Each structure stands twice: as C-alpha cells, then as structure tokens.
Amino acid sequence: MPKHTEVTSAVASEANAQYSPRLCNDDLAPTRDQNWSWYNIFSFWMSDVHSMGGYVVAASFFTLGLASWQVLLCLLVGICIVQLCANLVAKPSLMAGVPYAVISRQAFGVFGANIPAIIRGLIAFAWYGIQTYLAANALMLVLLKFFPTLSSMTQSSWLGLSQLGWCCFGVMWLLQAMVFWHGMSAIKRFIDVAGPAVYVVMVALAGWIVYKTGFDGISFTLASKQLSTGEQTWQMITATALVVSYFSGPLLNFGDFSRYGKSMGEIRRGNRWGLPFNFLLFSIVTVVIVSGTQSLFGRMITDPIETVSMVGNDVAVAIGLLTMIIATIGINIVANFVSPAFDFSNCSPQKISFRTGGMIAAVGSVLLTPWNLFQSPELIHYTLDVLGSFIGPLFGILVADFYLIKRSKVYVDDLFDDTPKGRYWYRGGFNPKAIAALLPSVGICLVISFIPSLHAVANFSWFIGVALGAGCYRWLARADREESVAAYRATVAVQKD
C-alpha cells in the first residue's frame, strides 16, 4: 500500500476516534476523499443504464402502441424525474460524506437506521445473484460458440445448474469479487470504462442492423394496435412511472456514491449528462436495434444477448458478448454490491467491514440459487414486489426528514453518537415517528401489489409510497421542526457548491 494512503488512513482513524465504535468504522466514517468529478457520476449512471435489463425495459416501451415521439417524451420525462430525485438524495450524503445507511440515522435513529439498511441490502442481495447468473449465461454462449465440445458439460445439472453453468457462474462471481475487493477506487476506474465500452458495441450493433436492413427497415413504432386518445395518455403516464420504478433501487442508495463527489455542482452536471442525455441516446440506439431485428429476422428480439449471437462474424459475437458481460458486471457492482456492503457494515461496524458486507451479499447470492429464482417469474415477482414496496416510503421519509424537518442540516458528530445526548438518539436509538410512518406506507403498497383489482395502479406504487412516507412522516414529526438546535454541540455539514 502506498505510504500516503497509510498516512491518510491513520489521520482518518485518529479523527474518528471520538465516534462510537458501535456506529463507526473507516468505511462508514465521513470520507476525506471527495474527488469524484461529473464524469465519474456520469459513468455511474452509464453502468446503470447499459445493462441487459435496461435494454429490455427501453425496448419494451416502444411496443405500447404509441408514436415514437410519445415514447421518447415519456422516457425523457421519467428520466428527468429520476434526475431530480437523484439530486435530492445526493445532497445529505455529500454534505456529511457518509453512505445511505449512515445518513438514514437522521430520520430513523442511530440504531433504527438498520431497518432501511437491511431492506435495501436484501433487495440488492437478490438482484446481485440474478445479474451474475445473466452474465454467466452470456459467458456460456461465448464458450459454446468457440468450443462446441463443451456442450457435453451442459447435460447434467446440480441444484438446477449445469456443470458449465457452475463454471461460468464461478468465473463471473470471482471477477466481480476481485474488482470489489480493491475498494471504491477500483470500482470507480472500472465503471469509467464499462459504460463507454458498451456504447461502442451498441452503436456498432445498430450500425450493422441498419447496414443489413437499410433505413426503410427501421420503424420507431413497433406495434400495430390502435389506441384511443385516453388509452394513449394512460400508456404514456404508465411508461413514465416505469422508468422511475426501474431506477428506484440505485436511486435510494445514490448517496453511497455522491458522498465522494467534489461538489453538488459536479454531481448535478454528472446527473444531467448521465440521465436525460445518456438514457435518451441509449433508447434511440435500442429501438433501432430492436426494430431492425423485426425486419431482419422476422420477429422482434428484446434480448441483447440473442441479438448479438445472431451476428455472422464469430469475433464480433465474442467482442459483443464480452462487452455485455463487462456492462453487467458494472451495474452489478454499482447497484448490488456496494449497497449491501455499506448496509450490512452499518449493522455491526466493528465486525463487518465494507469488504465483509459485500462478501456476505456475494456468498448469499450463491446460496439463493438465483437461476432457480429467475426461472420462476411468479416467485421473483412476489419476492421483489414485497421488498420493492419499501423503497418508495424509505425514499419519501429520507427526503422529507432532511429537507422539511431538519431544514437541510446534518449534524455529523451526532450520526455516530450512541448516547442519549445525541441528536439522533430519539428513543433508545430508534425514531418511533419514522417507523410509524414507514409501516402503513409499506402496507398500502403491499396491498396495491397483491390485489388483482388494483393491478392498474401497481406501476405507480413507488410514487404512492413516496407520497405516503413523506406525508405521514411530515405530519408525525411536525413538532420536531420547531425544536431549537442550540442545545446540541456538533459538527454541522454545509453544502459544497
């Protein structure tokens, strides 16, 4: 390890000595390395957008029976909402230099913050395994294309996965663990490359499709059904909501990354380029590819792996699939590895470090056997719907507490104070008002998700959860907003413009 890093760690440990060991370790403590520029934030969002799931979601919006301008308008409005929410959730973590799990102590209490941390960690837990499985599938396609004799290893299976499948899953598991093990600096360098790399492949694939079909073979309306004005309006509103819902997970723990930003100006710029501009361009490239497959192969293909595998040149197929694998590793580390690492570490800082927390998620994802989960759409639907019902209310409570109750102030020292004198001690380390706001908000979202007659509004459960969580908490904590803060002596974080 370089000498300057050792010195920095020693200084940081000395500065954090005043904090309670029950609440702090070097990973959770306020960071001194706030050096992420707008490009690093831009690359973060590129890794989130440029995944196999992002491709399928963007492609599906063009099959709703809407005109191209209507679909693109929905995508733009939805991603602008995500941008606004990302700016809101970024500010408190940037000001204090702490991850989502720690900043949640403001609203839920120094120990109550384990509730949102564990919920977010479990959501990432499930998705980490599924994304690793999808990347392993892509690797298996590459191997079978160049080494057909390996097909014999796909005949037998154990726990629902073939021998070759286990090998590919193991390779992907190790590759992600290696990147993660080297810390946030390595993750930053990786996502700086992963996002742009997949753009090159996607643009090249779109170019190949246009070359094969001509511009006449590209249609920006991939559905023949006719909709009334009312139906078109409803589909547009639904598509906008789905965009926001798709990003709701990474959005909730965006503070895990914004804490490293140089300033809010840099973060806003990164969000501006990484969300509206990036997502719109990605969507246009996606629809060119998807509509081209309908003209070229006689059917619409929304799976990017299948599309790439149908390119005639073996080298091009290998490069394309390997790049998709890199992109999937990127989003998996960003959305599903870093989050549980901080979240689980928050539960027991002295026993669970950032690395240990991440490895808990990694090992747990294998025990979950995600290939079986993925092959049972009903099971994964209900599992993720239950966990997802918490995301909206958690976001609403976090934002309402910081902006409406705490008036955009963070008392950093109190985030690590486990005594009754601490500002975020509340009642035994838990804030009953935040928990009281969370429970009914989640309950209503669960009802919406599981009652068939309410299926039409299920796509809006995130918005409903945000409104309920923020509204209930604002009302329950209305008296706290008027309390004097003069009695508390602590470091107050200020915004870095």
N, C-alpha and C positions, 0 to 999 in steps of 0.2 A: 504494500500500500504506500503511495507517495507520502512524503513527510508532511506536506502542507495539509493533507487530509487528516492525518493523525492529530495535528495541532488544532485544526478546526473542530474535530470531534471532542478533543479534550476541553476546549473552551466552551463548547455547547453543553457538555456534561456538567461542567462547573456551574454554568448559568442555570441549568435545570435542577441543580441540587436542592433548591428551595421548594420544588414541587413534590407532591405526594407520590411515592413510588407505586401506590395503588392505582394511580391515574396517569403515570408518565413513563415513557422510555424514550430513547433517542429518535425513534421513528414517529412517535406521536407528538413530541415536543415542537414548539414553534420553530419552523425551519429558518436557517440563516442563508440558505441558497435559493433566493428568489431571482432566478436568472432565466426563466423561460420567456422567450420572445413571442411575438404574434405568430411567427412561423411554426413554433413548437405546438401552440394551441391549434393552429390550422391543421397540422399533421395529425393531432389527436382526433379531430373530427373527421379527417380523411380516413383514418383507420376505422372509425365507427361506421361511416357511410359505405366504404368499399369492402363490404363483406358479402358472402353468398346470400345471407338473409336480407341485406339491404337491396341487393339486386332484384330478388324475388318480389319484395314489397313494392319497390318502384315500378317494376314491370306490371304488377297486378293492378295498379291504379289506372293503367291505360286500357283495361278491359271492362270498365264500368259503364260503357256506353256513352261516354262523354266526348266532346270535341277536344282536340289537342290543347287548345288554349285554355279550356276549362280545367283539364287535368293539371297542366303546368301552373295555373293560377292557384289551385288547391295545394300543390306541392310547395309553392313559394310562400303562401300564407301560413301553412303549417310549420314550415321550417323557420319562418320569421318569429312565430310564437315560441319555438324551441330556443331561438337565439335570445329573445327577451328573457325567457326563464333562466337560460344559462348565465346571462349577465347578473340576474338577481341572486342566484345561488352561489356564484363565484365570489362575490364581494366579501362576505363574512370570513370565508376561509383564507382569502388573500390578505385581508387586514390582520388576522391573527396568525397566519402562517401555519394553520393546522388542517388536518383532513376532516372529511364529513363526520366521521364518528365522534371526533372531539368537539367540533362546533355544535353538534346536536346537544351537547351538555347544557348549552344556553337555555334551550327550551325544555328538555326532559330531565335535567338534573345530572350531576356528575356520574351517578350510577344508573339513572334511568335511561341515559343515552345508549346503554347496551341493548335496549329494546329495538330502536331503529337500526342499530348497527348489525344485530343478529339477523333481522328481517332482510336487510339489503344483502348481507353476506350469504344467506340461504338462496336468494334469487340468483346471485352470481354463481353460487355452488352448482346449481342445476344447469345453468346455461354454459358454464365452463366445460362440463363433460360433453354436452351436446355439440358445441362448436369444435371441440377436439375430435370428436367422432366424425364430423363432416369433413374436417381437414384430413383425417386419416383415410377416409373414403377416396378423396381426391388423390392422395399419395398412392393408394392401391390401384387406381386406374392407370396412373403413370407406369407403375411397375408391371402391371399385366400387359400393357401395350408394348413395352420393350422386352419383357421377359415372360412370354406366354406360358412357359413351363411351370411358372409359379401358380398357375391355376389349380394345380393339384392340392395346394395348401388352402384352398377355399372350400374343399369338400366336407371336412369335418369341422365341428364347432364346439366351443366350451363356453358355457354361460351366455350363449346366444351370439358369440363372435367367432369367426373362423381363425385358423392359425395365422394366416396372412393378415387378417384384420387386427389380431392382437399385436403382431409385429409392427404394423403401421401405426396403431394407436400408441404403442410404447415409444416409437420414434418421435411422434408429434408431442407426446407428453414430456419427453426429455428435452426436446428443443425449446419448448415454452418455459420449462423449469430453468434451463440454462440462462435464457435471457432474463428471466425474473430474478434469478439468484444474484445477478450482478448489480441489482438495485435500480433506482429510478433513473440514474444517468444512462445506463444501458438501455432501459426501456425508451427513454427519450430519443436516443440515437436510432433505435430500431424503428419506431413509428415515423421518424423523419424520412426513412427510406421506404417503408412498407406502403404508405399511402400513395406517393407518386408512382411507385412501381406498378401498382395495379391499374393506374390510369393509363399507362403506356400500353398495357395489354388490352384493356377495354377499348381504347381508341383504335388500336391495331385490329382488334376483332371486328369493330364496327366498320373499319375501312375494308376489311376482307368481305364482309357481308354486302356492303354497297357495291364492291367490285364484282361480286358474283351475281347480284340481283339487279343492279342498276338502281337509279333513284326512283324509278317507277315502282320498284318492288317494296319501297318503304312507305308504310302508312302510319300516320300519327293517331289514327282511331282504330284500335284493334278489336272492335266489337260491332256487330251489325244490328243489335237491338235498338229500337227507337224508344226514347224516354220522353215523357211529358215534361213541361217546364217545372212542375212541382217535384217530379222524380229526379230531374237533373240537379235541382237545388239541394235536395236531400243527399244525393250521392256526392256532391261537392263538399257539403258540410261533413259527411262521414269520412271522406278521403282526407280532409284537413285534420280531423281528430285522430285518424290512424297514424298520420305522420308523427304527431306529437306523442302518441302512445308508444310508437316504436322506439323513440329515443328517451322514454321516461326513465329507464334504468340508469344509463350513463349520465343522464341529466341530474338525477338525485345525488350522485356522488361525484359530480364535476369538481367539487371543492378539493377532492384528493389530488387534482392536477392544478387547479387555479391557485392553490397555495404556493406554487413555485413561480407564479407569474411576476414579471418585473413591475407591472402596474396595471390598474384597471383599463387604462388606455390600450395597452398591449393586448389584454385579454379581449376587450371589445373588438379590436381590429381582427384578432385571430378568429373570434366567433363569427364576425361578419364575412370573412373570406371562407371559413371552414364550413359554414352552414348554408346561407342562401345561395351564394355563388357556386360553391362546391356541389351542393346537393342538386341544384338545377341542372348544372352541366352533366353531372353523373346520370340524372334522369333522362336527359336527351340522348346521351350515348346508349343508355339501357333500352329505350324504346326503339332506337334504330336497330339494335341487335335483335330484340325480341320480334319486332315486326318483320325483320329480314328473314328470321327462321321460318316464319309462316309462309313466306314466298319461296324460300329456298328448299325447305324440307316438307312442305305441305301441312305443317302443324306448328302451332306456337309453342316454343320451348322457353320456359321461365327458369330452368336450372342452368346456371352458367357453366357448371362442370360438364354437363351433357353437350352444351353448345360447343365448348372448346374441344371436346373429344371428337367431334364430327369434322373438324378441320382436317384436310387431307394430309398435310405435312406433319410427320411424326415429331420433328424437332420443335415445330411451332406449337404442337399439342403439349409437349413436355414443358416448354417455357411458360405457356399459358397456365397450365395446371399448377406448376410450381409457384408461379406468382400468386395465383389464387390462394394457395396454401399459406404463403407468406402473409397475405392480406388477412386471412382468417386468424392466423397466429397474432397479428397485430391487434385486431378487435378483441380477441380473447384475453390477451394480457391487459389491454386498456380497460375493458368493461367488466371482466370476470375474474381477474387475478389480483389486480391492485386493490380493488374494492374490498374483497373478503380479507385480504392481508391486513389492511388497516382496521377493518371491522372486528375481526377476531382478536387482534392485538389489543384493541380497546377494552376487551372483556377482562384481560389479565395481563397488563403491560409488562410485568416483571418475568412472567413465564412464557408469554407468547410475543415474539418479535415480529416485525414486518415479514421477514422470510418465513418464520414458522407459521404465521397466519396464512400466508399464501400456499404453503405446502399442505396445510390442513385441507384447504379447498381442493388442491390438486389430488391428494390421496382420496379424499371423499368422493371426488368425481369418478374415480375408478370403481369404488365400492357401490356407487349409484347405478352402475352398468347403463350408461346413457344411451347405448344403442337399443336396448330394450325399451327405455322410456321414449325414445324418438320414434320407435316403430309402433307405439301405442298412442295415437293422436289424442284419444279421449283422456287418457291418464295425464299426459303432459298438459293438455288444455286445462284440466281442473286443478292440477298442482300449481301451475304458473298463474292461473286466474286468482287462486287464493292468495298467493304471495304478492301478485301484482295489485291486488286490492288495497294493499298497504302503501304503495308508492305515492299515489296522489295525496292521501291525507298526510303522510310524512312530509312531503314537499310543502303542502299548504301550511302546516304547523311551523316548519322551519322558517319559511319566508315571513309569515305573519308575526312570529316572535321577534325576528331580527329587525324588521322594518317598522312594524306597528307598535310593538310592546317595548323593545329595547332601543328603539329610535336610532338604529344603525350604529350602535356602540357594542364593542366587545371588550370585556374585562378579562384580559388574557390570563393573568395570575389566578383568577377565580376558577378558570376552566380546569385547573389542576389542584384545587384546594378541596380536600375531603373532610373539612371540619365544619361545624355548624356556623362558623363565622363567614364562610364562603358565600358569595352572592348566588351561586348556582347549587347550593346545598338543598334548598327548598325544604322538603320533609324527609329526612333520612337519606338524602341524596337523590330522591325522586320528586318530580313535579307532578302532583296529582291532577292539576288542571290540563297539562299536556296529554296525560294518559286518558283523562276523561274525554278530551276532545277526539283522541285517536279511536277509541273503541266504537262509538256509534257511527263514526265516519266510515270505518272499515266495514262495520256490519251492514250498512246500507249498500256499499259497493259489492259486498259478497252476495247480497240478495239480488242485486241487479245482474250479477254474473250467472247465478244459478237458476233463476226463474225464467223459463222459456218465453213467457208472455212479455218479459222485459228485454228480450234479446235485441230489440231495435235500438235501445239506448245503451247497450253494453259497451259499444265502441267509445262511449263518452264517459266511461267510469273514472278515467284519470281526472278529467275536468270536474266531475261531480265530487270526487274525493278531495281535490284541491280546495274547492269552494266550501265543502263541509268542514274539512280540517281547519282551514284558515278562519272560517266564520265562527265555528264553535270555540276555537281557542281564543280568538279576539274577544269574544263575549265573556268567556270564563276568566280571562286574565285582564279584563278591562281596568280593574283597580290597581293592578301592578304597574300599569303605565304611568300612573300618577305618583308612584313612590319616589322619594328622594334617594339619590345615589351618593349623596355627600358622605354618608357614614362608611362607605367602603373605600379602602385604600388598595388600589390595584392598578396594574398597567392597562391603560385604555388604548386599544389599537385605533389607528387612524387610517383613512383611505389613502392609497398611493395612486395619484392621478398620473 
